[in-house]
């Protein structure tokens, strides 16, 4: 997949996962409570399609995509928005969040986190940021606002899927209603609350990692 290097109105690189103007989430009216394969009610789309659920059965928020003739996103970037389908694609397939190419290096995968986003001393380190390839790691660190030019850089051999971030829903006589989300707390796969959850970002757990400096990035 080729990379469109920059926003035509700026000199900033536009990551593949960044939302674009004109991309909109599906309406609440498209959701309802439906009987699952186990006979219990769960959150569902009225016209559910292949790909609406991930391989573990969690429902994902639909969002339109502006895709150009080169099969890459187009339109003015919405810098603070992450497109759920593209984030999921990069996390599931371990592709670079900037160029959507395979992110693996000969030494493992590179994950970047903002200065206060994760704490390496924690027993468990989780991230919603897809990996970056060696080619785009420095550019991402310099241009991504939440990294502030001084990211924590994880080089990891193992980053298994953990769960999802999203919006919980409640089903009652009056229909569906969204519940307040608990900040950025992720629900792990297997959590009973996922039956009524609309996922928007996939989470991986980093393990067997080494903290490195950008100047010490391994070759591709």
C-alpha positions in Angstrom: 0.0 0.0 0.0 1.6 3.4 -1.0 1.8 6.2 1.5 0.3 9.6 0.9 3.0 11.5 2.8 1.4 14.7 4.0 -1.7 16.8 4.4 -1.8 19.0 1.3 -2.5 22.1 3.3 0.4 21.6 5.8 3.7 19.9 6.0 2.6 17.5 8.7 2.4 13.8 8.0 -1.1 12.5 8.3 -1.3 9.0 10.0 -3.4 6.4 8.3 -5.6 6.1 11.4 -6.4 9.8 11.7 -10.1 10.7 11.1 -11.0 12.9 8.2 -13.6 15.6 7.6 -16.7 14.1 6.2 -16.3 10.7 8.0 -19.3 10.2 10.3 -20.3 7.5 12.8 -23.5 5.6 12.2 -26.7 6.7 13.9 -27.9 5.4 17.2 -31.1 4.3 15.4 -29.1 1.6 13.6 -28.6 -0.2 16.9 -31.0 -2.3 18.9 -31.1 -5.3 21.3 -31.1 -8.6 19.5 -30.9 -12.3 20.5 -27.4 -13.6 20.3 -26.3 -17.1 19.4 -26.6 -18.1 23.0 -30.2 -16.9 23.2 -29.5 -13.8 25.3 -30.0 -10.2 24.3 -27.0 -8.2 23.2 -26.2 -5.0 21.4 -26.5 -5.4 17.6 -27.0 -3.6 14.3 -30.4 -3.9 12.7 -28.7 -4.9 9.4 -25.6 -6.5 10.8 -22.9 -7.2 8.3 -19.7 -9.2 8.1 -17.0 -7.2 9.8 -19.3 -5.4 12.3 -17.9 -7.8 15.0 -14.3 -8.7 15.6 -13.2 -12.3 15.8 -14.1 -12.4 19.5 -17.7 -11.3 18.8 -17.4 -7.7 20.0 -19.5 -5.2 18.1 -17.6 -2.2 16.6 -18.8 1.3 15.9 -19.4 1.9 12.2 -17.9 5.1 10.7 -17.9 6.1 7.1 -14.6 6.4 5.3 -13.3 8.9 2.7 -11.1 6.7 0.5 -9.3 8.0 -2.6 -8.5 6.2 -5.8 -5.2 5.0 -4.2 -7.2 3.2 -1.5 -5.9 5.7 1.2 -7.9 8.1 3.3 -8.5 11.5 1.8 -9.9 14.8 3.1 -8.8 17.4 5.7 -7.5 15.6 8.8 -9.4 15.8 12.1 -6.3 15.6 14.2 -7.8 14.5 17.5 -10.0 11.9 16.0 -9.0 8.3 15.4 -11.0 6.3 12.8 -12.2 3.1 14.5 -12.0 0.8 11.5 -8.5 1.9 10.6 -7.2 1.8 14.1 -8.7 -1.7 14.5 -7.1 -2.8 11.1 -3.6 -1.6 12.2 -3.9 -3.1 15.7 -5.2 -6.5 14.5 -2.7 -6.8 11.7 0.2 -5.0 13.6 0.6 -2.4 10.8 2.1 1.0 11.2 -0.4 3.6 12.2 1.2 6.1 9.8 1.6 4.2 6.6 -0.4 1.0 7.2 2.6 -1.1 6.1 3.7 -4.1 8.3 5.3 -2.7 11.4 7.6 -5.5 12.4 11.3 -4.9 12.5 14.0 -7.5 12.9 14.0 -6.8 16.6 10.3 -6.7 17.3 7.6 -4.0 17.3 7.8 -0.4 18.2 5.1 1.2 20.2 5.1 4.9 21.2 3.4 6.4 24.2 3.0 9.9 25.4 4.9 11.2 28.4 2.0 10.6 30.9 0.1 8.0 28.9 1.6 4.8 30.4 4.0 4.0 33.2 6.7 1.5 32.3 7.0 0.5 35.9 3.3 -0.7 36.0 2.8 -4.4 36.2 0.7 -4.3 33.0 1.3 -1.9 30.1 -1.6 -1.4 27.7 -1.9 0.8 24.7 -4.5 1.9 22.1 -1.8 3.3 19.8 -1.0 0.9 16.9 2.7 0.2 16.3 4.9 2.3 14.1 7.5 1.2 11.6 11.1 2.2 11.9 10.8 4.5 9.0 8.0 6.6 10.6 8.8 6.4 14.3 10.8 9.7 14.5 8.3 11.5 12.4 5.4 10.3 14.5 7.3 11.4 17.7 8.0 14.8 16.3 4.5 15.6 14.8 2.0 13.7 17.0 0.6 16.2 19.6 0.1 13.7 22.3 3.7 12.4 22.1 5.0 16.0 22.7 8.2 15.1 21.0 9.4 13.0 23.9 7.6 9.6 23.7 8.2 6.5 25.7 9.4 4.0 23.1 8.7 0.3 23.7 10.4 -2.4 21.7 8.5 -5.5 22.3 8.5 -9.1 21.1 5.0 -9.8 22.4 1.9 -7.6 22.3 -1.2 -9.8 22.6 -4.7 -8.4 22.2 -6.2 -7.3 25.5 -9.6 -5.8 24.9 -11.4 -2.6 23.6 -12.3 0.9 24.5 -15.8 2.1 23.6 -19.2 3.1 24.8 -21.5 1.0 27.0 -25.2 0.8 26.3 -28.2 -0.1 28.4 -31.4 -1.7 27.0 -34.7 -0.9 28.7 -38.4 -0.6 27.9 -37.7 2.8 26.4 -35.0 1.5 24.0 -31.3 1.9 24.0 -29.3 4.6 25.6 -25.6 5.2 25.9 -24.0 5.2 29.3 -21.2 7.4 30.5 -17.9 5.7 29.6 -15.4 5.4 32.4 -12.7 7.6 31.0 -10.3 5.6 28.8 -10.7 2.4 30.7 -10.6 -0.7 28.5 -12.7 -3.8 28.9 -10.8 -7.0 28.5 -12.0 -9.7 26.2 -14.3 -12.1 28.1 -15.8 -9.3 30.2 -19.6 -9.7 30.5 -20.1 -6.0 29.8 -19.0 -6.5 26.2 -22.4 -7.8 25.3 -23.7 -4.2 25.5 -20.5 -2.4 24.4 -19.8 -0.6 21.1 -16.0 -0.7 20.5 -14.1 2.1 19.0 -10.4 1.2 19.7 -8.5 -2.0 20.1 -6.1 -2.5 23.0 -2.9 -4.5 23.1 -0.9 -5.5 26.2 2.8 -5.0 25.9 5.0 -7.6 27.5 8.6 -8.8 27.0 9.6 -5.2 26.1 12.6 -3.0 26.3 12.6 0.8 26.7 14.8 2.4 24.1 15.6 5.9 22.9 14.6 7.2 19.4 18.3 7.6 18.6 18.8 3.9 19.3 16.1 2.7 16.9 17.0 -0.6 15.3 17.3 -0.8 11.5 14.2 -2.0 9.5 
